[in-house]
C-alpha cells in the first residue's frame, strides 16, 4: 500500500474520503495503540474524543474499536468535545494519552487524528516520531488485522467506556475563572462557536452569553473555522451594531481564540497575549517564566523586561511551548495563531478558558476591551501586525529563500539593524521587524511584519513579498 499518511506536529490531518479513510484511520489507530502499549499509565487506558466535523463520531468509534482490540481500555467521550476537554480529561483520568478526532481550523473537507500526552497537552515531537515509527511497520501489512470484537461488543465488555467530559471540564473551569465577577459586571458577551466543538459549552457557566453559529453544521457554512478577522465579519458587525461588550470566537476544536472589542475591532492573539500577561502579573500577582513563539509581538519582550520575567523564544508551533510548560514554571506561553497556555490550567491552548479569562479581566479592571488595548499601546507603544501567505512556484520559493538566506540591507527603505534565524529569517528595522518563513510541505512562503503603524507594516510587507 502506498504511504499516504503524513503526520504533522501533533498528529495526522487529511481530506475526508481521499486520504482520511477508515482503512487509513485503522492503521494510525493501531500504530498509536502499539506506541502506548508500553506506557507506565496504560492500565488507566486512553481517552478518545471527537469534534463537530463530518463523521467525527464514527471515526472516533472506529479508533476506539481498534485500540480496545489491541488490549487497551478506552474512555470515549459521550458527545462532541473540544480538544482542551480531551487534554484535561487525559490528565484527570491519569491516562496514558489522548486522541482527538479533529482537523482543528482546517477547511470542512478535512479531518484529523490529534495525539495528546499524559501531561494534558500536545504530544511532544519525539512521541509523534515513535508513533510514526510504528506506523511505518503497520503500513507494510497488507491489511490491519481484523479485531476480535465489534464496537458494540467492546462497549458491552466495558473495554470501551463512554464517559461524560463536558461537565467535568466546565466544573474545573469554574474553579479557575471568577464567574461571579463576570456575571456581576453585566458584560454583554457574543460568542461565535464557528460551528465548532465549543458549541454552547460556555453557556453552562455564563447563561447570559449570546451564542452564534453554535449548531451542528459540518460544512461550517463554507467558512474555515479559524478565528481570524477575515472569517469573523458577522461577529464584528454584530458586536458593534448590537452593543455587545466583547466578541469571542473559537476555532473548530476550540483551542484557538480570536476576540472583538466593543467597537467591532478585531483583537489579535498578540494583543490577547499582552493583555493577559499584564493582568496575570499586575492584578493577580502571579509569577513565572514567559514563552513566546518566534512570530509573536516584541511587546511581550518589553513587558518581560518591565516585570523582570525570564522570557523564552521558541520556533513556531505550540509543541515547543508545551514542552517548556511541562518542564519549567511558565506563567503564560503563546503563539501568533491564537493559541495560548496559562499557568494553573493545562499545558494546552484553550479558547473557552481564554475567552472567559478576558471577560474576567474586563470585569476586575472595570474597563472595556478597547480601553484595555489602548492602555497597552499607551504604555508600550503602538504595535501593529500583519501576516501574508504568498503562494509561489517551487522555483520562485527557492529564489526568494536564497535571497533572504544571503541577507538584505534594507526593506521598504528601512535599514536592517539586526537578524535572527531561529525559525525562518527575521530582520529588524527601527521599531519593527519582518519574518520570512517557507512552508516545508507546499509552495508557500509566509511573511510576518510588526511595526509602530499599519502603514509601515504594509510598506514592509509590500517590499518583502516583491518577487
C-alpha positions as CSV (number, residue, x, y, z in Angstrom):
1,X,0.0,0.0,0.0
2,X,1.4,3.5,-0.9
3,X,2.4,5.7,2.0
4,X,-0.3,8.4,2.0
5,X,-0.3,9.2,5.7
6,X,1.7,12.2,6.6
7,X,2.0,13.4,10.2
8,X,2.2,17.0,11.2
9,X,3.2,18.5,14.6
10,X,0.7,16.7,16.8
11,X,-0.9,14.0,14.5
12,X,-2.4,13.5,11.1
13,X,-4.8,15.6,9.0
14,X,-6.1,14.8,5.6
15,X,-9.0,15.2,3.2
16,X,-12.0,13.0,4.1
17,X,-12.6,10.2,1.6
18,X,-9.3,11.0,-0.1
19,X,-6.6,10.0,2.4
20,X,-8.7,10.3,5.6
21,X,-10.4,6.9,5.2
22,X,-11.5,4.2,7.6
23,X,-8.7,2.0,6.2
24,X,-6.0,4.6,6.9
25,X,-7.5,5.5,10.2
26,X,-7.3,1.9,11.4
27,X,-3.6,1.9,10.6
28,X,-3.0,5.2,12.5
29,X,-5.0,3.9,15.5
30,X,-3.2,0.6,15.5
31,X,0.2,2.4,15.4
32,X,-0.9,4.6,18.3
33,X,-2.0,1.6,20.3
34,X,1.3,-0.1,19.7
35,X,3.1,3.0,20.9
36,X,1.1,3.4,24.1
37,X,1.1,-0.3,25.0
38,X,4.4,0.1,26.9
39,X,3.4,3.3,28.7
40,X,3.6,3.3,32.5
41,X,0.0,4.5,32.8
42,X,-1.5,2.2,30.2
43,X,-3.6,0.4,32.8
44,X,-5.6,3.6,33.1
45,X,-6.3,3.5,29.3
46,X,-6.5,6.1,26.6
47,X,-9.1,8.9,26.4
48,X,-10.7,9.5,23.0
49,X,-13.0,12.3,21.8
50,X,-14.3,14.0,18.7
51,X,-15.3,17.3,17.3
52,X,-18.2,18.6,15.2
53,X,-16.8,17.6,11.8
54,X,-18.4,15.3,9.2
55,X,-18.3,11.7,10.6
56,X,-16.1,12.6,13.5
57,X,-18.1,10.4,15.9
58,X,-17.9,7.4,13.5
59,X,-14.1,7.9,13.1
60,X,-13.7,8.1,16.9
61,X,-15.7,4.9,17.4
62,X,-13.5,3.1,14.8
63,X,-10.4,4.4,16.5
64,X,-11.7,3.2,19.9
65,X,-12.5,-0.2,18.4
66,X,-9.0,-0.7,17.0
67,X,-7.3,0.5,20.2
68,X,-9.5,-1.6,22.5
69,X,-9.0,-4.7,20.4
70,X,-5.3,-4.1,21.0
71,X,-6.0,-4.7,24.7
72,X,-6.1,-1.1,25.8
73,X,-9.0,0.3,27.9
74,X,-10.6,3.2,26.0
75,X,-12.5,6.0,27.7
76,X,-14.7,7.5,24.9
77,X,-16.4,10.9,25.0
78,X,-20.2,10.5,25.1
79,X,-20.6,13.6,22.8
80,X,-18.8,16.3,20.9
81,X,-15.9,17.7,22.9
82,X,-13.2,20.3,22.4
83,X,-9.5,19.4,22.2
84,X,-8.8,21.1,25.6
85,X,-11.5,18.9,27.2
86,X,-9.6,15.8,26.0
87,X,-6.3,17.1,27.2
88,X,-7.8,17.9,30.7
89,X,-9.6,14.6,31.0
90,X,-6.5,12.7,29.9
91,X,-4.7,14.3,32.9
92,X,-7.7,13.9,35.3
93,X,-8.1,10.2,34.4
94,X,-4.3,9.7,34.8
95,X,-4.5,8.1,31.3
96,X,-1.5,7.1,29.2
97,X,-2.6,9.5,26.5
98,X,-5.4,11.0,24.5
99,X,-6.7,11.1,20.9
100,X,-9.0,13.7,19.4
101,X,-10.7,13.2,16.0
102,X,-10.4,16.8,14.7
103,X,-8.8,18.9,11.9
104,X,-8.9,21.9,14.2
105,X,-9.1,25.1,12.0
106,X,-8.7,23.4,8.6
107,X,-11.4,23.6,5.9
108,X,-14.5,21.4,6.2
109,X,-13.3,18.7,3.9
110,X,-10.5,17.8,6.3
111,X,-10.5,15.6,9.4
112,X,-7.6,14.5,11.6
113,X,-6.2,12.5,14.5
114,X,-4.5,14.5,17.2
115,X,-2.4,12.8,19.9
116,X,-2.1,14.0,23.5
117,X,0.4,13.3,26.2
118,X,-0.4,12.1,29.7
119,X,0.5,15.6,31.0
120,X,-2.6,17.1,29.3
121,X,-1.1,18.7,26.3
122,X,0.1,18.1,22.7
123,X,2.3,15.1,22.3
124,X,6.0,16.0,22.2
125,X,7.8,15.6,18.8
126,X,9.7,12.5,19.9
127,X,6.4,10.9,20.9
128,X,4.9,11.6,17.5
129,X,8.1,10.2,15.9
130,X,7.7,6.9,17.8
131,X,4.1,6.6,16.6
132,X,5.3,7.3,13.1
133,X,7.9,4.5,13.5
134,X,5.1,2.1,14.5
135,X,3.0,3.4,11.6
136,X,5.8,2.5,9.1
137,X,5.6,-1.1,10.3
138,X,1.8,-1.1,10.1
139,X,1.9,0.3,6.6
140,X,3.9,-2.8,5.4
141,X,1.0,-5.0,6.4
142,X,-1.4,-5.9,3.6
143,X,-4.3,-5.0,5.9
144,X,-4.9,-4.2,9.5
145,X,-5.7,-7.5,11.4
146,X,-9.4,-7.8,12.0
147,X,-10.4,-7.0,15.6
148,X,-11.8,-9.9,17.6
149,X,-14.7,-7.8,18.9
150,X,-17.0,-5.3,17.4
151,X,-17.5,-1.8,18.8
152,X,-20.8,-2.8,20.4
153,X,-19.2,-5.9,22.0
154,X,-16.3,-3.9,23.4
155,X,-18.8,-1.5,25.0
156,X,-20.7,-4.4,26.5
157,X,-17.5,-5.9,27.8
158,X,-16.5,-2.4,29.3
159,X,-13.4,-2.4,27.2
160,X,-14.8,0.9,25.7
161,X,-16.3,3.0,28.4
162,X,-18.4,6.1,27.4
163,X,-17.7,9.0,29.8
164,X,-19.1,12.5,30.2
165,X,-16.3,15.1,29.7
166,X,-18.0,18.4,29.2
167,X,-19.4,18.9,32.7
168,X,-16.1,17.8,34.4
169,X,-14.3,20.3,32.2
170,X,-16.7,23.1,33.0
171,X,-16.7,22.3,36.7
172,X,-12.9,22.6,36.6
173,X,-13.1,25.9,34.7
174,X,-15.4,27.3,37.4
175,X,-12.6,26.9,39.9
176,X,-10.1,28.8,37.7
177,X,-12.2,31.7,36.4
178,X,-14.1,34.2,38.5
179,X,-17.5,33.6,37.0
180,X,-19.2,35.7,39.7
181,X,-17.3,38.7,38.7
182,X,-18.1,38.2,35.0
183,X,-21.8,37.8,35.7
184,X,-21.9,40.6,38.2
185,X,-20.3,43.1,35.8
186,X,-23.1,42.6,33.3
187,X,-20.8,42.4,30.3
188,X,-22.7,41.6,27.2
189,X,-20.8,38.7,25.5
190,X,-21.3,37.5,22.0
191,X,-19.7,34.1,21.4
192,X,-19.1,32.7,17.9
193,X,-18.5,29.0,18.1
194,X,-17.9,28.9,14.3
195,X,-19.9,25.7,14.2
196,X,-17.1,24.1,16.1
197,X,-16.8,21.8,19.1
198,X,-17.3,24.6,21.7
199,X,-20.9,24.9,20.6
200,X,-22.8,26.3,23.6
201,X,-20.4,25.0,26.4
202,X,-19.7,28.4,27.9
203,X,-23.5,29.0,28.4
204,X,-23.4,26.5,31.2
205,X,-21.1,28.8,33.1
206,X,-22.4,32.2,32.0
207,X,-26.0,31.8,30.9
208,X,-26.2,35.4,29.8
209,X,-23.8,34.8,26.9
210,X,-25.4,35.2,23.4
211,X,-24.3,32.4,21.1
212,X,-23.9,32.4,17.3
213,X,-23.0,29.5,14.9
214,X,-23.4,27.1,17.8
215,X,-25.4,24.4,15.9
216,X,-24.2,21.2,14.3
217,X,-23.1,22.1,10.7
218,X,-20.1,20.2,9.4
219,X,-19.9,22.4,6.4
220,X,-19.2,25.5,8.6
221,X,-21.3,27.4,6.1
222,X,-18.3,27.3,3.8
223,X,-16.1,29.5,6.2
224,X,-12.9,28.0,7.6
225,X,-13.4,27.6,11.4
226,X,-10.4,29.8,12.2
227,X,-10.9,32.9,14.4
228,X,-9.1,35.4,12.2
229,X,-10.5,38.8,11.2
230,X,-11.4,37.8,7.6
231,X,-13.6,34.9,8.9
232,X,-15.4,37.0,11.6
233,X,-17.2,39.7,9.7
234,X,-20.6,38.8,11.1
235,X,-19.3,38.7,14.7
236,X,-17.5,42.0,14.3
237,X,-20.6,43.7,12.8
238,X,-23.0,42.3,15.4
239,X,-20.7,43.3,18.4
240,X,-20.6,46.9,17.0
241,X,-24.2,47.3,15.9
242,X,-25.9,45.4,18.8
243,X,-24.0,46.9,21.7
244,X,-22.0,43.9,22.9
245,X,-19.0,44.5,25.2
246,X,-16.9,41.7,23.7
247,X,-17.0,39.2,20.9
248,X,-15.3,35.8,21.4
249,X,-14.6,33.3,18.7
250,X,-13.0,29.8,18.9
251,X,-11.9,27.5,16.1
252,X,-13.1,24.1,15.1
253,X,-11.8,22.3,18.2
254,X,-11.8,25.4,20.4
255,X,-8.2,25.5,21.2
256,X,-7.6,28.8,19.5
257,X,-9.2,32.2,20.2
258,X,-10.0,35.5,18.5
259,X,-11.6,38.5,20.1
260,X,-13.5,41.6,19.1
261,X,-13.8,44.8,21.1
262,X,-16.9,46.9,21.8
263,X,-16.3,48.9,18.6
264,X,-16.1,45.8,16.3
265,X,-12.3,45.9,16.1
266,X,-10.5,42.5,15.9
267,X,-8.2,41.9,18.8
268,X,-5.5,39.6,17.6
269,X,-3.6,37.0,19.6
270,X,-0.5,39.3,20.1
271,X,-2.7,41.7,22.0
272,X,-4.6,39.0,23.8
273,X,-1.2,37.6,25.0
274,X,0.0,41.0,26.2
275,X,-3.3,41.8,27.9
276,X,-3.4,38.6,29.8
277,X,0.3,38.8,30.8
278,X,-0.3,42.3,32.2
279,X,-3.4,41.1,34.0
280,X,-1.8,38.0,35.5
281,X,1.2,39.9,36.8
282,X,-0.4,43.2,37.9
283,X,-3.8,42.2,39.1
284,X,-3.4,38.5,40.1
285,X,0.2,38.9,41.4
286,X,1.3,35.7,39.6
287,X,4.9,34.9,38.7
288,X,6.7,32.6,36.3
289,X,8.6,32.5,33.1
290,X,7.1,33.5,29.7
291,X,7.3,31.6,26.4
292,X,6.5,33.1,23.0
293,X,7.0,31.7,19.5
294,X,9.3,33.5,17.1
295,X,6.5,35.3,15.3
296,X,4.9,36.9,18.4
297,X,5.0,40.7,19.1
298,X,8.0,42.4,20.6
299,X,5.7,44.0,23.1
300,X,6.0,40.7,25.1
301,X,9.7,41.3,25.3
302,X,9.2,44.8,26.6
303,X,6.7,43.5,29.2
304,X,9.1,40.8,30.4
305,X,11.8,43.4,30.8
306,X,9.5,45.7,32.9
307,X,8.2,42.8,35.1
308,X,11.6,41.2,35.5
309,X,10.4,37.9,34.0
310,X,12.6,35.3,32.1
311,X,11.4,35.0,28.5
312,X,12.0,32.1,26.2
313,X,11.5,32.5,22.4
314,X,10.9,29.2,20.6
315,X,10.5,28.1,16.9
316,X,6.9,28.4,15.7
317,X,4.5,25.6,16.9
318,X,2.7,25.1,20.2
319,X,4.6,21.8,20.7
320,X,7.7,23.8,21.7
321,X,5.7,26.0,24.1
322,X,4.0,22.9,25.6
323,X,7.4,21.2,26.3
324,X,8.6,24.2,28.3
325,X,5.3,24.4,30.2
326,X,5.8,20.8,31.3
327,X,9.5,21.4,32.3
328,X,9.5,24.9,33.8
329,X,7.4,27.3,35.9
330,X,5.7,29.0,33.0
331,X,3.2,31.8,33.6
332,X,2.0,32.1,30.1
333,X,3.1,30.8,26.7
334,X,1.6,31.6,23.3
335,X,1.9,31.8,19.5
336,X,0.7,34.1,16.8
337,X,-2.0,31.8,15.6
338,X,-4.4,32.3,18.6
339,X,-3.1,29.6,20.9
340,X,-2.1,30.4,24.5
341,X,-1.5,28.4,27.6
342,X,-1.7,29.8,31.1
343,X,-0.3,28.7,34.5
344,X,-2.7,26.9,36.7
345,X,-4.7,25.3,33.9
346,X,-3.2,22.7,31.4
347,X,-0.1,23.0,29.1
348,X,-2.5,23.4,26.2
349,X,-4.3,26.0,24.2
350,X,-7.9,26.5,25.4
351,X,-10.1,29.0,23.6
352,X,-13.1,28.8,26.1
353,X,-10.8,29.3,29.1
354,X,-9.0,32.3,27.4
355,X,-12.2,33.9,26.4
356,X,-13.7,33.8,29.9
357,X,-10.3,35.0,31.3
358,X,-10.6,38.1,29.0
359,X,-14.1,38.7,30.4
360,X,-12.8,38.3,34.0
361,X,-10.1,40.8,33.2
362,X,-12.6,43.3,31.9
363,X,-14.8,42.8,35.0
364,X,-12.0,43.1,37.5
365,X,-10.3,46.1,35.7
366,X,-13.7,47.7,35.1
367,X,-12.6,48.7,31.6
368,X,-13.8,47.9,28.1
369,X,-11.6,45.7,25.9
370,X,-10.9,48.6,23.6
371,X,-9.8,50.7,26.6
372,X,-7.5,47.9,27.8
373,X,-5.9,47.6,24.4
374,X,-5.3,51.3,24.2
375,X,-3.8,51.3,27.7
376,X,-1.3,48.7,26.5
377,X,-0.4,50.9,23.5
378,X,0.0,54.0,25.6
379,X,2.3,52.1,27.9
380,X,4.4,50.1,25.5
381,X,4.0,52.0,22.2
382,X,1.9,51.2,19.2
383,X,2.4,47.7,17.8
384,X,0.6,46.7,14.6
385,X,0.9,43.3,13.0
386,X,0.0,41.5,9.7
387,X,0.8,38.2,8.0
388,X,0.7,37.5,4.3
389,X,0.8,33.9,2.9
390,X,2.3,34.0,-0.6
391,X,1.6,31.1,-2.9
392,X,4.6,30.7,-5.3
393,X,6.1,28.2,-7.6
394,X,8.9,26.0,-6.2
395,X,11.4,27.9,-8.4
396,X,10.2,31.3,-7.0
397,X,10.2,29.8,-3.5
398,X,13.8,28.7,-3.8
399,X,14.9,32.1,-5.3
400,X,13.2,34.1,-2.5
401,X,14.6,32.0,0.3
402,X,18.1,32.2,-1.3
403,X,17.8,36.0,-1.3
404,X,16.9,36.1,2.4
405,X,19.4,33.5,3.3
406,X,22.1,35.8,2.0
407,X,20.5,38.7,3.9
408,X,19.3,42.1,2.9
409,X,20.5,45.6,4.0
410,X,17.1,47.3,3.8
411,X,13.4,46.5,3.4
412,X,11.0,49.1,2.1
413,X,13.6,51.8,2.6
414,X,14.1,50.9,6.2
415,X,17.7,49.9,7.1
416,X,18.1,46.4,8.6
417,X,19.5,46.7,12.1
418,X,19.6,43.0,13.1
419,X,18.8,39.5,12.2
420,X,17.7,36.2,13.9
421,X,17.3,32.8,12.2
422,X,15.5,30.9,14.9
423,X,12.8,29.8,12.5
424,X,13.0,31.4,9.1
425,X,14.7,34.8,8.7
426,X,13.7,37.7,11.0
427,X,15.1,41.1,10.0
428,X,14.8,44.0,12.4
429,X,14.3,47.6,11.4
430,X,13.7,50.7,13.5
431,X,10.5,50.0,15.6
432,X,9.7,46.9,13.6
433,X,10.6,43.6,12.0
434,X,9.9,41.3,9.1
435,X,9.9,37.5,9.3
436,X,10.2,35.3,6.2
437,X,9.4,31.5,6.6
438,X,9.0,28.9,3.9
439,X,6.5,26.1,4.2
440,X,8.1,22.7,4.3
441,X,5.2,20.9,2.7
442,X,3.9,23.2,0.0
443,X,5.0,26.0,-2.4
444,X,4.1,28.7,0.1
445,X,6.1,31.5,1.9
446,X,4.8,33.3,5.0
447,X,5.7,36.9,5.6
448,X,5.1,38.4,9.0
449,X,5.6,42.1,9.9
450,X,5.3,44.2,13.0
451,X,5.8,48.0,13.3
452,X,4.6,51.1,15.0
453,X,2.0,51.9,12.4
454,X,-0.1,49.8,10.0
455,X,1.2,52.0,7.1
456,X,4.7,50.9,7.9
457,X,3.7,47.3,8.3
458,X,2.1,47.4,4.8
459,X,5.2,49.0,3.3
460,X,7.5,46.4,4.9
461,X,5.3,43.6,3.6
462,X,4.9,45.1,0.1
463,X,8.7,45.2,-0.2
464,X,9.4,41.8,1.4
465,X,6.9,40.0,-0.8
466,X,8.0,41.6,-4.1
467,X,9.3,38.8,-6.3
